[in-house]
Amino acid sequence: MRDPAATREIGLFCDAITFCEFIISEVFGMTQSIEVALCADKNVEIGLHVTLYSLLQHQTLKSIIFLLLKGYSSDDISNLHKTLEPFSEKYELEIINFDDSMFQRYRGLHGNRYTYTRIMLPNVLSGDRVIYLDSDLVVNKDLRNLFTTELNGHAIGVACIERLDNAREKSFYSSIGIMDDIKYFNAGVILFDLKKWRQLHLVNKCIEFADTYPDKLKTVDQTILNCIFCNNNFYEIDSSHNVAIYPWSKKVSHDEKEKIFHFIGSPKPWDFLGELLHGNYQLFRNVLQHTVFKQYASYRDISWLKAKRTAWLLRSYYFCIQKKLSRDLS
């Protein structure tokens, strides 16, 4: 039988260790967890599962995950926890049901407007910073260094950067006086300085811009963000945090690790016939097989929601097939 005095000493020793960890964390800024936010309606449910599973698979710190959701039932939330069950000790999930009715007057992307909720994160969340992730990613790297990245006074950190003259909304930007030679970013992965957003009232500025040009937002809130932060008014994070993969892109090499792969454009790997049309479907499938949707097949699991989305994407399907044929025949 253990000596009571020894037990007390062990308890005091453990308390001392805990206290020291707290002091070290406070004094030296050692991060004990990262905070991540995603915004998802039912159209991206399968992509959400893949994004979250791959995220937690590669994290060394606990992840506090904020999900802004639309249309998800209690069963859907339960399925998310089932997918993430192997990492039950590594995450906390906070569900936020966000009403996107305020965005209905703005231009949508393939009929979808829920992505505008991304610009509301500084008003919805209470923390000082958060990593925003789209729901069409495969996250193959630890994000602890990204979360603690110094933004040098900027309100956002972004990657996947190119020249503005390659943007879909190039003519709109030119019409409001933004020069073609400045940088343009994809908004699929963003490190938000939420505190600075609040200080500079940037949510209000985004909404004011959208109210002024409601029918000009070709890439929805990404158009807004690139206007608000034009003239390179953002911090460039490492390009490995947002690697663009289009449906017609060549297959990703097995050697490409420590990256966040972003399925930009449509059809997505989970869309109708994505198994056949998406050049990197296997990259997606490698993670999908670990989720509750491991038996999913786009040609078999057809719903009204999917049929409606497929109709919206008909032009994208045509363009995708055209690009693939052109690439294969060249």
N, C-alpha and C positions, 0 to 999 in steps of 0.2 A: 504493500500500500504506500502511495506517494506521501511524503512528508508535507503537511499543510504549509509549513514555512517555505519549503521549496516551491510549492505550487504558487504561493503568493509572489515569490521572487520571479518566477517565470512570467506571471501575469504582468508584474511591473515592468519587466524587461520588454515584453511585447508592446505594452503601452508606450514605453520610451521609444521604441522603433517607429511606431505609428506617428508619434509626435515629431520625431526627427524627419520622417518622410514629409510631413505637412510643412515643417519649417523650410526644408530644402525646396519643396515645390513652390512655396510662397516667395522665398528669397531669390531663388535662382530661376524661377519661371519654368520649372519642369512640368510639362503637360502630362496629365494623367488620363486624358480622354480627348477625342476629337468630336466636333459637332458637324453633322452633315444634314442637308435638307434636300428633299426631292418633291416635285409637284406632279401628280399623276391622276389622269382620269382613267376610265376603264379601257380606252383604246390601247393603252400602253401597259396593261396589267402584266402580261408575260415578260415584257422587257424590264419592268420594275423588279420582278423576282430575280431575273438574271443579273441585273445591276447590283442589287443588294447582296445576293449570294457571293458574287465575285468580289464585292467590296470587303465583306467580312472575312472572306477566305484569306485576305492578304494583310489584315491589320494587326499590328502588335499592341495597340492601345484600344481601350474600350471605345465604342462608337455610340454617341448619342444621336439618334436618327429622328429627324422631324419630317413627317410625311403630310403634305397638304394634298388631300384626296377629294375626289368627286365621284359619287356613284358606287362606292365600295360598301358592301354589306358586312355584317359581323362575321359571316362565313368567309368572306374574302380576306378579312383581317386575320382570321384564324389560319387561313392558308399561308399567309405571309409568315406567321410565326412557325408553321410547320416547315416551310422552306428553310428558315433560318435556325431551326432547332439545333443543328450541330454547333452553332455559335452562341448558344443561349447565355453563356457567361460573358460574352464579348459585346453585347449591345443592349441599348434601351431604345424602345420605340414609342414615340409620342405622335398620336394621330390627331391631325387638325383638319376638320371638315370645313373647307373654305368655299364660300359662295362666290362664283365668278360672274354673277349676273351683271356686275358693273362693267364688264368687258364686252358685252354683247353688241355694243355699237361700234366696236373696232373690227377691223378686217381679221378674218381667221386664216389659219393655214390648214388646208384640206378640211375646212369646216370646224376646226378645233381652235378654241380660244383659251383653254385652261392654262396654256403656257404663260399667259400674262401674269399669272399669280407669282411668278418668280420675282417680279419687280416689287412685290408687296412684302417680301421676307423681312426687311428691316422693321416694318410695322407689326408683323405677326410674331416674330421671335424676340426674346428679351436679352439674348447674349450679345457679346461684343464682336464676334466673328463667326462665320459659318462657311463650310464648303458646299456650294450648290452643285448637284449632279443631275444631268438629264437622266431619263429612264430608258435610254437606249445605248447603254455602255457595257463594256466588259472591263472591269477594273482589275488590272494585274500588278498593282503596286501598293505599297504602304503609303498612306497619306499623312502620316504624322509630321513630316517635314514641310509638306505643303501647308498644313493647318497653322504652323508657327512661322510661316514665311513673313518677313518684314516687307510691307508694301510701300515703304518710303513715302508715306503721306498720301498715297492713292487710295481711292475707295474700293477698287476692285483689282484682282489679279486674274489674268486670262491667258489662254494659249490658243493654238490653231489660228495663227495670225497671217494674213496676206494683205495685198494691196486692195484698196477700196474699189479700184476699177475692175476687180473680178467679182464684185458683189452683185447679187440679183437686182438690188434696188439702186444701182449706180446712177440711173437717170434722175431718180428722186433726190438723192444726195446732191447731185450737181445743181438741181433746181433750187435748193435752199442754201447754196453757196459753200458746200463742203467739197474740198479739192480731191481729185482722183488719186493723188499720190500719197495720201495719208494711209495709215494702217487700219485694217478692218479685222474684227475678231469674231469667232464663233462662240456662242454663249452656253455651250453644253457643259462646261466645267468653269465655275467662277469661285474665287475666294473673295467673299464679301467682308469688308470692314463695316459691320452693321452700325457701329458707333459713329463712324464718320458719315455714313448715309443719313443718320438722324440729325447730326450736327448741320449738315448742308441741305437738309430737306429734299433729298434726291428723289424720294418716292413721289412727292408732289410735282417735281420737275418732270419726271417720267410721265405722270398722268396728264399734266398740262400739254406735253408734247403730243401724246396720243390723242387728246381731245382736239388739238389743232389739225392733225393729219390722220383722222380715223380710218380713211380708206386707202392710205398710202403705205401701210405697214406690211410689206410683202413677206418679211420674215418675222412677223408679229413683234414680240418684245425685243428680239435681237436687233431689229431696226431701230427701236427706241434707244437701246443701250449704246449702240454705235454712234448715234447722234449726240446723246448726252455726254459720252466720253470720247468724242472725236478729238482730233489733233493730238493723238497719242497720250491722252489723259488717263492712262491706265498702266498698271504694272504688268510686265511680261513674265509670266511664270514659265518654267521649262516646258518645251514643246511636247515632251513625253506625257504630259497630263491631259492632252486632248488630240489624239491621232485620228485624223479623218479617214473613215472607210465608207466609200460609196457602194451601192449595190453592184456596180460594174468594176470595182477595184480588183486588182490582182490579189491572190490569196496571201494572207499574212504568213510570213515565215515562222517556223517553230522557234527560231532563235530570237525572235522579237519579244522580249520580256520587259518587265518593269515599265509598263505603259498603260495608259487608259485608252482603249479603243472605242471610238465613237461611230455608231452606225448612222451616218448623216444621209439625208435624202430618203426617198421611198422607191419601192417597197422596203419595209423593214424585214429582218429575218423571220419575224413571226407573222407577217402579213400573208394573205392568200398567195400560195405558190412560192413563198419565200425560200423554201427548201431548194427549188429549182433555179430561181432567178437571182438570188443573192450570192455573189461570188465568195463571201466569207461566212456562209451559213454554218459551216462546221465549227468555226470559232465560237459562235453563239451557242450551238448545240452542245459543245463540250461543257458548258455551264448549265444549260437548260436541263440536262439529264440528271442533275442533282436536286432539282426543284420539284414541287408538287405537280408541275406541268411536264414531267419527263416523258409522258405518253402523247404529248401534244403533236398534232399534225394539222397544218393549216387547211388542207383540202378536205379534212374529215370534220374538224370542229368548226362548223360554220354557224354563225348566229346573225341575227338582224343587224347588230352593231357592226360586225365584220363586213357584211354585205354592203352596208351604207358606206363604210370607210373605203372599201374596194372601189365603189362607184366614184368616190371623190378622187381616187388615185389613178383613174384610167389613163390620164395623160402621163403620169409618172411611170406607169407600166410600159407604155409605148416608148417613152424616152429611154428607159432602162434597157429594153430589148434592143432598141436601135444602137445604143452605146456598146452593149455586149457583142452584137453582131459585127459592128465596126471594128472593135478591138480584136475579135477572134479572126477576122478576115484580113487584118493588116499584117 
